[in-house]
Amino acid sequence: MLASPTLLAVVAHPDDELSTGGALAKYAAAGARCYVVCATRGDGPDAQIKNEAATRETLGQVRLQELACSCATLGIEAPRCLHYQDGAVVQVPLETAARDVARLIRELQPQIVITHDPGGGYGHPDHIAVSAFTTRAFELAADARVDLSLPPHHPAKLYYFALPRSFREQVPALRDRRAEIGGKVLGFVGVPDEQITTEVDIRDWLERKLAALACHRSQFDFDPATGQPKTFTTSVPEPQRLKLFGYERFVLARAPAGYVLNGIPETHQLAGL
């Protein structure tokens, strides 16, 4: 294993970083450099403001501040933002966005890149677009023929976030969650359980992850009794929460030549490096 690895998560919106927040916090505490790149400021026309933390005019600035708070709480590097329009990431030409991310990959030189699954978790077009251009960026960054004003860099692994599809039955709040995006009502789909290759134990980091989630005050209602944001994660009792959400799950989409799982799930993303 590398003595000081670098991980890069590329996400669509502020709060999406929490899909891998526990793993990033865990690896950062062990000496890794961990970065988040966010495609948007989370202030699109479909964005809801849950409390008085922001106004429509200040929402983008507030959500970037909330993202910075989340990253600081996780103990990782300050976030970067691509400043694409929330709700319209799919309109950014794929090659343009891929080059933007590939340039960051060459600058930050991560061994691990993490992003949304190709289905976007619940079909969110921004998530799907980010997954597509990050996957393309993974290849462009390593291609010496592509001029990005920085030397080529080939990350070792590419991972997709993976909330198991079986959670539809185990977490009612997730199953019943709906989001209206671009005039369409979207519900949780998730990743088929059998496609999940990697489970990172974050039980010791779950409270830290929930504290980071609480940074996103403009996005959630808060339980006055517990002070916790009301999300599908906090909707289940503590023992069940630890069992379900004490692990972060991923699909290994790209790996080094010769790296084989042999049907045994990885227990950490740095395996084989």
N, C-alpha and C positions, 0 to 999 in steps of 0.2 A: 504494500500500500504506500502511496506517496506520503512524504512527511508533511507537506503543506499544500494540499490540493485546492483547487478553485472550482466553485459551482456557480452557475448562472441560471436563474429562473426568468423566463420571458413570459409575461402575463398580459392580459387585456386591460384589466381595470384595477384600481386600488381596492384591496381586500382579496383579490385573486391570489396574491402571494401566499395567503394562509393555506392554500392547497398543499403547499410543501413547507409551511412555516416551521413545523416541528423538526423536520429533517435539517433545514437550514440552521436553526438554532443549535441543534445537536452537533452538527459538523463544525459550526463556527466556534463553539465552546471547546472543541478538540483541536482548534488551530487552523481550520480551513478558512479561506476567504470566500464569502458568499455574497452574491450580488442579485438584485432584482431590477429588471428592466420592465417598465410598464408602458404599454402602447398608448394609452389614453389618460386623461385626467379624470375620467369617470363622471363627466358633467354633461352628458348628452341629453337629448329631449325626453328620453324615457327614464332618466335617472330620477329616483324619488328621494326627497329630503325628509328624513324621519323625525327631525326635531329642530331646535333653533340653533344648531351648530353651524348652519350655513344658510345663505340665501341663494336664489337662482344665480345672482350675479357673482357671488363669491365661491360658488360650489367647487369649481375646478381648483382654485387655490387651496381651499380647505381640504379637499380630498387628497391633494398631494402632500399637505402637511400631515394628514392622518396616515398616509402611506409611510412617510418618514418616521412618524411615531412608532408605527408597527415594526419597521425594520430595526429601529433603535431598541425596541423592547425585545426583539428576537436576538439582538446582539450581532447583527450583520451590517454590511456596508450601507451607506446612504443610497437610496434608490435613484435610478435614471428614468427619464420619461421621454418617449418618442413624440409626444404631443400630436398624435393622430386624433381625428374627431371621434369621440365616443359615439357608438352606434353606427359608424360609417367606416370602420376599419377595412371592411371588404372592398371598399372603393379605392383604397390605396393599391396601386399596381403591385402584384406579388413580387416581381423582381426588384422593384424600388424598396419595398419594405424588407425583403430578404437581404439586400445589400446593406441597409441600415443596421440590421442585426448582425450580419456577418462582420461588419466593421467593428462592432463592439466585441464580438467574439475574438477577433484578432487583437484588439486592444487589451481585453481582460484575460485572455488565454485560459478559459476554463477547461478542465478535463470533463466536467459533467454539465450538460445543458438540459433544462427541464422546462416543459411547457404544457399547454392544454392538449387533451386528446383530440383526434381529428373530428369527433362528433360534438365537441364543445361542451361535454357534460350534460347539457340539456338543450343542445341545438342552438346556442347563442351564436349568431353570425360573427361577432367580434372574436369569440373564442376560437371558432373554426378557422377564421382568417389568420389569427396569430399562430395557431398550430401549423398551418400550411407554410407561412413564410418563415417561421423559425426552423422547420424541417428543411426547407430549401437553404436557409442561411447556414445550417450545419454543414452542408456540402460546399457552399460557395466559399466559406471561410478557409477551407483546406485547399482550394483550387488555386495553384500558383498562376494560372492564366488570367485570373480575375484581379484587376487592379483596384485595390481599395486603399492604396497609400500606406499599407502596413504589411509586414511579412505574413505569409499564410500560417494558419494555425488549425490543427485538426483535433477537435475534442475527441475524447475516447468513447463517450456514451451520450445518447440522446434518450430522454425519458418523457413519457406522457403522464399527466395526472390521471389517477384512476379511482373514482368512487365506485365501489362494486355495485353492479345492477341489483344484487340481492338486497341492498339497503332499502329498496323501494318497499319491501315487506317489513323490514326491521326498524325503520325510522319513519313513522307516520308523517312527521312534519316535513321530511324530505320528499316523501311520496306525494304529499298534497301541495307542495310548494309550486307556485305558478309565477311566471314573469311575463309581462306584456312587453315585447320587443318588436319594434317596427310594425305594430298593428297585429302581431301574432301572439297568441298565448302559448308559452313554452313550459313544459314540465320536465322533471328529471328523467333522464334516460340511463345515464351511467355507462360503465364499461362491463361487458360480460365477465363474470368472475374468472372464467377459465383463461382469459387473456392476460390476467394480472401476473406479472413475473416477479415483482419485488414488493416486500413488506418491511418497512423501516419501523422499528420499535421506538415510539416517541412518548411512551407513558410517563417518563420522567420529565418530559418537556411539554406535556399537554396544558398545564396551568400557565406556562409561559406563552404558549400559543393563544390561549383564551385571553390573556392579558393584552396580547398584540391585537387580537380581534376587537377588543374594547376600544382601541384607538380610533376605530372607524365609527365615530359617534354619529356622523350624519347619515349613516346607512342603516342603523338598526334602532328598534325600540329596546329599552332596557328594563329589566325586571327590578323594580324598586326594592324588593326583598333581598336579592342577591347581588345587585349591581352588575349582573352579567347581561350581555346583549342577548336578545331573543332570536336565536338561530336554530337551525336543525341540529347543530352540534349540542347546544345547551338544552334542547328540548327533551332529552332522555335522562333518566336518573343516573346518578354518579357511577354506580358499578357498571351499568350497561354502557355509559359514555366511555369509560376507560377501555372496555372490551372492543367497542366499535371504532372509536376515534383515537385510541392509544396507539394506533398504527397508521402510517401513511402509505398508500399503495400506489404503484406505478406500473406502467408497461414499458419495458425496455425496447425501444424502437430501433436503435443503432448501437452496435457494440464493436469492440476491436476484433480484428480477424482472429479466428481460433477460439474466441471466448464462447463457451457453450454452457447453458444452464443445466442441461440433462434432466429437465423436468423438476428440478429442485428450486423453489423460490429463493431469490436473493434476500438476504436480511439487511443489506446496506448497499448503497449505490456506488461505493468506492471499491467494491469487490472486483478483484482482477486487475487493479491498477498498480 
